[in-house]
Amino acid sequence: MNKSKILTGILLTAALMLLSGLACDELTTEITEVTEVSLQADFKASVEVCCAPCEITFDDISSGGIVIRSWNFGDDTVLFETVEGYENDTLTKIHDTITHVYTGSGIYDVSLIVTDTGGQSDSEVKKRFIIVDRASSEIAADTTQGCLPLTVQFRSVNFKGNTDWHWDFGDPSTDTDTSAAPHPRYTYTNPGVFTVTLITRNTLCDSVLADTMIWEDSITVSDCPRPSLVMTGDSSGCVPLTVNLSTMVEGVFDTLIWSFGDGTLDTVFINSDTTGDHEYTTAGTYTIGLTAIGPEGSAIITLDSAVHAYDSVAASYVVDDTVGCLDTTITDTMEVNFECTSTGSVDSVWWDFGDGTDTVITESPKFEVLHAYTTAGYYTISLQTFGKCNTSTGIDANAIAVLDHAPVASLSLSDPADTLLQVVPGASISLISESTDAFSWEWFTKLGTAAEVSISTNPNPTWVIPQDTGLYTIRLVVTNPCGDDTFVATNLVHLIDTISTK
């Protein structure tokens, strides 16, 4: 806020109060801060269209501390006023209004300049504001050039005094290129440069008044290419998929650019209708586009998601667990998550879980299912995958093991294990697990009282005999999710220097 203006207001108030006999203590309670209002010029008129002679009242609706106004009514009349009155004392001021009489026909701009106590000024100009005994023809359009067919939205500007409109859009190809609407829309269907004419009339006054505007060569319509795109034959199928395409292009063009949606383009330099084929080798959904280019411009047409190419399917799946323990003291079910990993364009899958239950899944992307087994056993899994091109089946025997007891360990050698096996250093012995329900194995050997040595985690490993002679004990430890078991064959192998042949 301008502090000098606040101080001036306070001093003026104080002076007035002292002159009226108010005491100083009364003065302190009467003084209030004056809030400054931003200066902004504005006005309105009682009428904007009239017949001569026409008396119009103008309202000053400006904001701010105004002390000077300057009016210009557009008919060579300029009036200046201050807060004390008008220089032209033939005018009457009632509050913030002023009257003015227009005696001649015309279309008038009106302006107002206001000045505040600080000497700051602001102005407002309203173009073509007052219309007296006149019609007004002025044309505007949302576009003036483009490719055919070109639709143009025309507008009669400042049409306040008009009662009738006659438009001529300058199109010689038709007799219907006229309109009586104030804001018509017209579509040009032939190329060329067109002149638009607007004749307006004002029948409000005693005489019929008319105004004409001729908009020379204002609309330019070009014969740009206008392509159409047609697919013949199948648009979906198994790869390799060949699609037949054809186009008809109206207008003038010399280049066609095909876009097939699979990363390939084909450019054709020709000025005629064209047809062609394209082969898709990868599964997918493709949008086809065609760009026609000519001297007057270009145009693009697309067929969205027009081609659907599919792969053959091959069944496969994964599970989160293939073996588990059905321990009724902990849980009475074993849950397995099955996920289809089949390749190709899969529509649906059918699962057979081997326990007498099955299910069909049609929702992608993983065709996933969670299945609960309630009875111990070994289960064969079957997955059938259905696609647009074929059906594929995968069967895995004993793929899921549901156990309710620990394994039972047992072993044998490549020779009968019920007699002492005598071998020489460097010989090889096949160790054979005959355990049941085992899913992990660990083999140990021990010479006499020496430390035990782990030699393999395979179910049936080959043991190469070391160089130290003596009696060897073999121990096998097997496990599954329900527990473990151990089998020990003491002094089963006797390593000697040589074996007698007698």
C-alpha distance (Angstrom), angle and dihedral (degrees) to the residues before:
residue distance angle dihedral
M1 . . .
N2 3.83 . .
K3 3.83 104.6 .
S4 3.82 92.9 -161.7
K5 3.81 89.7 58.9
I6 3.82 91.5 50.3
L7 3.82 90.7 49.3
T8 3.81 91.5 48.0
G9 3.79 90.1 52.2
I10 3.80 91.7 49.6
L11 3.82 93.2 49.1
L12 3.80 92.7 48.7
T13 3.78 91.1 49.8
A14 3.79 92.0 48.0
A15 3.79 92.6 49.9
L16 3.78 92.5 51.5
M17 3.78 92.8 48.6
L18 3.81 93.5 49.1
L19 3.79 90.2 51.0
S20 3.81 89.6 52.1
G21 3.81 91.3 52.3
L22 3.83 101.3 -106.6
A23 3.81 116.8 154.9
C24 3.80 123.1 -118.2
D25 3.81 92.8 -109.6
E26 3.78 88.6 53.3
L27 3.78 88.2 49.5
T28 3.81 92.5 59.7
T29 3.79 91.8 56.8
E30 3.79 94.5 47.7
I31 3.80 100.6 50.5
T32 3.84 112.9 96.8
E33 3.77 130.3 174.8
V34 3.81 114.7 -102.6
T35 3.79 114.4 -134.1
E36 3.80 113.7 -138.4
V37 3.82 116.1 -127.5
S38 3.82 118.4 -148.3
L39 3.81 113.8 -108.2
Q40 3.80 113.7 -115.9
A41 3.81 127.2 159.1
D42 3.80 121.3 -138.4
F43 3.79 139.4 143.3
K44 3.79 144.0 173.9
A45 3.82 136.0 -152.0
S46 3.78 132.0 -131.8
V47 3.85 90.0 -130.5
E48 3.79 132.6 4.8
V49 3.83 100.3 -167.3
C50 3.83 122.3 45.3
C51 3.79 147.0 138.5
A52 3.81 123.1 -102.3
P53 2.95 129.6 -65.6
C54 3.78 87.7 43.0
E55 3.82 126.0 175.1
I56 3.79 113.0 -159.9
T57 3.79 128.9 -175.8
F58 3.80 115.1 -143.0
D59 3.80 119.3 -156.3
D60 3.79 119.2 -151.7
I61 3.82 104.5 -143.4
S62 3.79 95.2 169.1
S63 3.81 121.6 139.1
G64 3.82 128.2 -134.4
G65 3.81 136.2 54.2
I66 3.80 97.4 -51.1
V67 3.81 120.4 -170.9
I68 3.83 100.9 158.9
R69 3.82 132.2 41.9
S70 3.79 128.1 -174.5
W71 3.82 118.7 -168.5
N72 3.82 127.4 -166.2
F73 3.82 112.6 -172.6
G74 3.80 95.9 -171.4
D75 3.82 96.0 -116.8
D76 3.82 95.2 90.5
T77 3.82 89.8 -84.3
V78 3.81 115.6 128.1
L79 3.80 120.1 175.7
F80 3.79 129.1 -171.4
E81 3.80 125.3 -162.4
T82 3.80 137.7 177.9
V83 3.79 130.9 -167.5
E84 3.82 88.3 -91.2
G85 3.83 94.5 58.3
Y86 3.77 143.1 -86.4
E87 3.77 128.7 -44.0
N88 3.79 86.9 -140.1
D89 3.80 98.5 61.4
T90 3.80 92.0 -169.0
L91 3.81 88.4 78.6
T92 3.75 122.2 83.0
K93 3.83 120.9 -137.8
I94 3.80 117.2 -157.6
H95 3.79 108.5 -178.6
D96 3.84 104.5 -58.2
T97 3.79 99.5 -19.1
I98 3.78 133.5 101.3
T99 3.80 132.1 -175.7
H100 3.77 127.8 -141.0
V101 3.80 132.0 -176.7
Y102 3.82 120.5 -141.9
T103 3.82 110.9 -156.1
G104 3.79 101.3 175.8
S105 3.77 133.5 57.5
G106 3.77 117.6 -105.4
I107 3.77 148.6 103.2
Y108 3.80 110.7 -89.7
D109 3.80 137.0 -160.6
V110 3.82 113.8 -144.6
S111 3.80 125.1 -159.0
L112 3.80 137.1 -178.3
I113 3.82 127.8 -162.7
V114 3.82 117.6 -166.8
T115 3.81 127.9 -169.8
D116 3.82 127.3 -163.9
T117 3.80 132.8 -149.9
G118 3.78 91.4 -88.2
G119 3.79 92.9 57.0
Q120 3.82 94.3 -107.4
S121 3.82 116.8 140.5
D122 3.79 137.3 -159.7
S123 3.80 131.4 -177.4
E124 3.79 139.5 -156.5
V125 3.84 123.1 -161.7
K126 3.80 121.9 -170.9
K127 3.80 110.0 -164.7
R128 3.83 119.5 -142.9
F129 3.81 87.3 -2.5
I130 3.80 102.5 149.1
I131 3.83 122.1 44.4
V132 3.82 116.5 -168.9
D133 3.81 121.4 -176.5
R134 3.80 91.1 -25.5
A135 3.76 144.2 112.0
S136 3.79 118.0 -143.3
S137 3.81 124.6 -140.7
E138 3.78 114.2 -175.0
I139 3.81 123.3 143.3
A140 3.80 132.3 -148.6
A141 3.82 129.4 173.0
D142 3.80 135.1 -168.3
T143 3.83 90.6 -132.8
T144 3.79 135.8 9.3
Q145 3.80 102.7 -171.1
G146 3.79 140.3 31.0
C147 3.77 146.8 110.4
L148 3.77 122.8 -54.7
P149 2.87 132.8 -67.6
L150 3.83 83.9 50.1
T151 3.79 118.8 178.8
V152 3.81 115.0 -160.7
Q153 3.79 126.0 -167.4
F154 3.83 106.9 -146.9
R155 3.79 124.0 -162.5
S156 3.79 133.0 -163.6
V157 3.81 104.3 -135.3
N158 3.84 120.6 -143.9
F159 3.79 92.7 -0.5
K160 3.83 95.9 162.2
G161 3.79 94.8 122.6
N162 3.80 96.9 42.4
T163 3.76 125.0 105.8
D164 3.82 98.9 167.9
W165 3.81 133.8 35.0
H166 3.78 131.4 -167.2
W167 3.79 117.9 -173.2
D168 3.80 125.7 -170.5
F169 3.81 111.9 -172.0
G170 3.82 94.3 -165.3
D171 3.81 96.2 -123.0
P172 3.84 108.3 146.6
S173 3.81 92.9 -172.2
T174 3.80 93.0 77.1
D175 3.80 142.5 30.1
T176 3.80 91.9 -140.5
D177 3.82 97.7 70.6
T178 3.82 93.4 113.3
S179 3.80 135.6 89.7
A180 3.81 139.6 -174.2
A181 3.81 95.0 -158.1
P182 3.80 120.1 109.3
H183 3.82 92.4 -130.8
P184 3.81 108.6 24.4
R185 3.82 130.7 176.8
Y186 3.80 120.0 -139.9
T187 3.83 132.8 -176.4
Y188 3.81 120.4 -148.3
T189 3.80 111.7 -150.2
N190 3.81 98.7 179.2
P191 3.79 130.3 60.1
G192 3.80 120.5 -109.5
V193 3.79 147.0 88.6
F194 3.81 114.2 -74.6
T195 3.82 135.6 -161.7
V196 3.82 116.0 -144.8
T197 3.82 122.2 -152.3
L198 3.81 127.5 -165.2
I199 3.81 122.8 -170.0
T200 3.81 116.6 -174.7
R201 3.80 130.3 -173.8
N202 3.80 134.8 -159.0
T203 3.81 113.9 -154.4
L204 3.81 96.9 168.5
C205 3.79 95.1 97.1
D206 3.82 131.6 56.9
S207 3.80 93.5 -88.7
V208 3.80 127.0 47.9
L209 3.79 108.3 -113.1
A210 3.81 124.8 -163.2
D211 3.79 137.4 -172.5
T212 3.81 129.3 -168.5
M213 3.80 132.9 -159.2
I214 3.80 121.5 -172.2
W215 3.81 111.7 -163.4
E216 3.80 101.9 -159.4
D217 3.82 118.5 -145.0
S218 3.78 89.5 -20.6
I219 3.83 101.2 146.4
T220 3.83 122.3 57.1
V221 3.81 118.4 -170.9
S222 3.83 118.3 -172.5
D223 3.80 128.5 -156.0
C224 3.81 94.6 -125.1
P225 3.81 121.4 173.2
R226 3.80 114.8 -83.9
P227 3.80 109.3 -166.1
S228 3.79 129.1 -167.8
L229 3.79 122.5 -163.2
V230 3.81 126.0 -150.3
M231 3.81 130.9 -178.8
T232 3.79 117.6 -153.6
G233 3.78 124.7 -166.4
D234 3.79 124.4 7.5
S235 3.78 119.6 -7.3
S236 3.81 93.5 -175.6
G237 3.78 133.5 45.1
C238 3.78 146.2 102.5
V239 3.78 122.7 -45.6
P240 2.92 129.0 -68.6
L241 3.82 84.3 53.5
T242 3.80 121.2 174.7
V243 3.80 117.0 -157.0
N244 3.81 123.3 -163.4
L245 3.81 114.6 -140.0
S246 3.78 133.1 -174.8
T247 3.79 135.5 175.1
M248 3.77 138.2 -167.0
V249 3.79 116.0 -159.3
E250 3.79 123.6 -163.6
G251 3.77 119.4 -160.8
V252 3.79 129.5 31.5
F253 3.81 117.4 -44.1
D254 3.78 138.6 149.9
T255 3.81 104.7 -177.1
L256 3.80 134.9 50.5
I257 3.78 122.2 -169.9
W258 3.80 116.7 -165.8
S259 3.79 120.5 -158.0
F260 3.81 113.3 -167.1
G261 3.80 99.0 -173.7
D262 3.81 94.8 -119.7
G263 3.79 95.7 89.5
T264 3.80 96.1 -88.3
L265 3.81 127.5 114.8
D266 3.77 130.3 -167.0
T267 3.81 121.1 -161.4
V268 3.79 119.0 -160.5
F269 3.82 121.2 -170.0
I270 3.78 101.7 -157.3
N271 3.78 139.9 115.4
S272 3.79 101.9 -143.0
D273 3.78 141.8 69.6
T274 3.80 111.6 -64.1
T275 3.78 138.5 -158.1
G276 3.77 131.4 -176.2
D277 3.78 148.9 151.9
H278 3.79 132.0 -116.1
E279 3.80 127.9 -166.3
Y280 3.80 122.0 -144.4
T281 3.81 114.5 -155.1
T282 3.80 99.9 174.3
A283 3.78 126.3 63.6
G284 3.80 115.9 -111.7
T285 3.78 147.4 98.0
Y286 3.80 113.3 -82.3
T287 3.81 136.8 -164.5
I288 3.81 116.0 -147.4
G289 3.80 119.9 -147.8
L290 3.78 133.6 -173.8
T291 3.81 125.6 -164.8
A292 3.81 118.2 -165.3
I293 3.80 115.8 -163.0
G294 3.79 126.1 -166.5
P295 3.80 139.7 157.5
E296 3.82 91.5 -91.0
G297 3.80 95.9 49.8
S298 3.78 142.0 -73.3
A299 3.80 139.6 -86.0
I300 3.80 134.6 -160.2
I301 3.78 128.2 -151.3
T302 3.81 125.7 -177.0
L303 3.79 137.8 -170.2
D304 3.79 104.4 -150.5
S305 3.82 117.4 -141.9
A306 3.79 88.4 -10.4
V307 3.82 100.0 148.7
H308 3.81 126.5 53.2
A309 3.80 114.6 -171.5
Y310 3.82 119.8 -175.9
D311 3.82 136.7 -160.9
S312 3.81 126.1 -140.5
V313 3.81 112.3 -101.6
A314 3.81 127.8 -120.9
A315 3.81 117.5 -166.4
S316 3.82 120.6 -124.5
Y317 3.79 136.9 140.2
V318 3.80 144.8 -179.3
V319 3.80 131.4 -145.3
D320 3.79 131.1 -157.1
D321 3.84 92.1 -131.3
T322 3.80 135.2 11.3
V323 3.80 100.2 -172.1
G324 3.79 133.9 36.9
C325 3.77 144.2 157.1
L326 3.77 122.0 -108.2
D327 3.80 97.0 -153.4
T328 3.80 106.9 170.5
T329 3.81 90.4 -158.5
I330 3.82 88.2 63.2
T331 3.81 107.9 23.3
D332 3.80 136.7 -11.7
T333 3.83 95.6 -148.3
M334 3.78 139.6 52.1
E335 3.80 112.9 -147.6
V336 3.80 119.8 -153.3
N337 3.81 124.6 -173.4
F338 3.81 112.2 -143.1
E339 3.82 118.6 -161.1
C340 3.78 123.2 -173.0
T341 3.82 112.2 -132.9
S342 3.79 95.1 173.5
T343 3.77 115.0 148.9
G344 3.79 127.5 -131.9
S345 3.80 131.9 38.8
V346 3.81 100.7 -31.2
D347 3.82 119.2 -167.9
S348 3.80 101.0 173.8
V349 3.80 142.4 -19.1
W350 3.81 137.3 -142.6
W351 3.79 120.2 -147.8
D352 3.83 125.6 -160.4
F353 3.82 109.8 -170.7
G354 3.79 96.4 -167.1
D355 3.81 95.8 -119.3
G356 3.78 96.5 89.2
T357 3.80 96.0 -85.0
D358 3.80 130.1 103.6
T359 3.80 139.3 168.6
V360 3.79 140.7 -163.0
I361 3.82 119.6 -137.5
T362 3.79 123.3 -167.1
E363 3.81 100.5 169.9
S364 3.79 118.8 98.5
P365 2.95 157.1 -131.5
K366 3.83 99.6 58.1
F367 3.82 102.6 3.2
E368 3.80 84.7 -139.7
V369 3.80 127.1 179.0
L370 3.82 137.3 177.2
H371 3.80 114.5 -141.4
A372 3.83 128.1 -171.1
Y373 3.83 121.5 -148.5
T374 3.81 116.0 -155.8
T375 3.83 101.5 178.0
A376 3.80 128.9 60.9
G377 3.77 115.9 -114.0
Y378 3.78 147.7 96.7
Y379 3.80 113.2 -77.9
T380 3.79 132.1 -158.5
I381 3.81 114.6 -140.9
S382 3.78 122.8 -148.0
L383 3.83 123.9 -170.7
Q384 3.78 121.0 -173.4
T385 3.82 115.6 -168.9
F386 3.81 120.8 -160.4
G387 3.80 122.7 -158.4
K388 3.78 140.4 165.4
C389 3.79 90.7 -99.1
N390 3.82 106.1 34.4
T391 3.81 148.6 -22.0
S392 3.81 122.5 -107.5
T393 3.82 128.4 -167.5
G394 3.78 129.4 -160.9
I395 3.86 121.7 -169.3
D396 3.83 123.8 -173.0
A397 3.81 115.3 -172.8
N398 3.80 116.0 -141.1
A399 3.81 89.7 -3.4
I400 3.83 94.5 150.6
A401 3.81 122.6 47.1
V402 3.78 116.7 -163.9
L403 3.84 108.5 -173.7
D404 3.77 133.7 -170.3
H405 3.86 100.1 -177.1
A406 3.79 141.8 40.5
P407 3.83 120.5 -95.2
V408 3.81 123.9 -92.0
A409 3.81 113.0 -129.9
S410 3.82 123.7 -140.6
L411 3.80 135.7 150.3
S412 3.77 144.3 -173.1
L413 3.78 137.9 -174.1
S414 3.76 132.1 -125.1
D415 3.85 85.1 -99.2
P416 3.82 122.3 48.2
A417 3.79 108.4 -71.1
D418 3.81 97.3 -150.3
T419 3.81 92.0 83.0
L420 3.79 132.1 50.7
L421 3.79 109.1 -87.4
Q422 3.79 113.2 -140.0
V423 3.81 116.5 -158.4
V424 3.79 137.9 164.8
P425 3.86 126.3 -126.3
G426 3.82 114.2 -76.7
A427 3.78 95.1 26.1
S428 3.85 120.4 129.0
I429 3.79 126.6 -129.8
S430 3.82 125.5 -167.5
L431 3.82 110.6 -133.5
I432 3.80 111.0 -153.0
S433 3.83 125.2 -163.0
E434 3.78 112.0 -145.0
S435 3.80 92.1 176.5
T436 3.80 122.3 135.7
D437 3.83 126.3 -131.4
A438 3.81 91.1 3.1
F439 3.81 120.6 149.3
S440 3.82 101.3 173.2
W441 3.81 131.5 35.0
E442 3.78 137.6 -167.4
W443 3.80 124.5 -175.8
F444 3.83 125.6 -155.6
T445 3.83 132.2 -174.5
K446 3.78 128.2 -164.3
L447 3.83 130.5 -171.0
G448 3.78 110.0 -145.6
T449 3.79 108.6 -60.8
A450 3.81 94.9 -19.1
A451 3.80 122.5 118.1
E452 3.79 118.1 -73.6
V453 3.83 117.5 -104.7
S454 3.86 126.3 -151.3
I455 3.79 107.9 -136.5
S456 3.86 107.1 171.1
T457 3.83 148.4 -5.1
N458 3.80 94.0 -154.8
P459 3.79 118.4 110.2
N460 3.82 92.9 -126.4
P461 3.80 110.4 20.0
T462 3.81 130.6 172.0
W463 3.82 113.9 -119.7
V464 3.79 117.7 -151.7
I465 3.83 107.3 -151.0
P466 3.81 114.1 -119.9
Q467 3.82 124.5 -133.5
D468 3.81 98.3 -104.8
T469 3.81 112.8 100.8
G470 3.77 123.1 -139.8
L471 3.79 143.4 75.1
Y472 3.85 117.4 -39.2
T473 3.80 127.7 -155.5
I474 3.83 117.6 -153.3
R475 3.83 121.9 -153.8
L476 3.86 126.5 -171.3
V477 3.82 122.6 -165.7
V478 3.83 117.3 -167.5
T479 3.84 129.3 -176.3
N480 3.79 143.0 -175.3
P481 3.84 131.8 173.0
C482 3.81 90.3 -82.5
G483 3.83 96.8 54.6
D484 3.83 144.5 -72.2
D485 3.82 141.5 -86.9
T486 3.83 136.3 -161.7
F487 3.81 132.3 -146.2
V488 3.83 119.7 -165.9
A489 3.80 123.8 -166.2
T490 3.84 105.2 -167.5
N491 3.82 119.3 -150.3
L492 3.81 89.2 -10.1
V493 3.81 96.3 148.2
H494 3.81 125.3 46.0
L495 3.77 113.5 -161.2
I496 3.82 111.2 -156.7
D497 3.77 133.3 171.2
T498 3.79 95.2 -115.4
I499 3.79 137.3 -3.0
S500 3.77 116.7 -125.9
T501 3.82 116.0 -124.2
K502 3.82 94.6 -161.8
